[in-house]
Amino acid sequence: MPGTTTKIWRTVTGWLILAVGVFALILPGPGLILILVGLIILANEYDWARRRIEPVEKRAIRAARQGVATVPRIVLSAIGAAAIVAVGVVWVLDPGIPRLPVIGTHLPFGGWATGSGIIISGAIAAALLVWSVIRLRGSDEDPAVIVAHPVSRTDPDTAEATSP
């Protein structure tokens, strides 16, 4: 039974992170990175997910490398991350705004829950920017070497852990 519970948790967590990643492709956020994390979690249980890790990983690393290729891109990314944190702080404070016909005098979904989520998103963006500058700026290293993602799977026939 513990194996079934683990599989359910991995599946639910992997799909949840994967779905958030898909939304983050459209909305501000590290979409490819979240999709990659979701696939890595799912790859512990499903071969189809393991096969999709490498192409997503290469795209994510390529996008991160392009994002830090020039100083203006780094500066704009840092300003963007700081702006996301600032918006989160405003949402936490939930200040009164001029009366709007549809939403009234308060920010939609204003308050601690929404604001802290926005602040965390900005912090993640800043951390990924720092990581990208340190690891990728000016690097021609193979993306497979840059991000290690050990995925092991227990073979039910032999009960031994195997690596891809």
Secondary structure, DSSP 8 states (H G I E B T S, - for coil): -HHHHHHHHHHHHHHHHHHHHHHHHHSSS-HHHHHHHHHHHHHTT-HHHHHHHHHHHHHHHHHHHHHTSSHHHHHHHHHHHHHHHHHHHHHHH------BTTTBTS-TT-SHHHHHHHHHHHHHHHHHHHHHHHHHTT----HHHHS-----EEETTTTEEE--
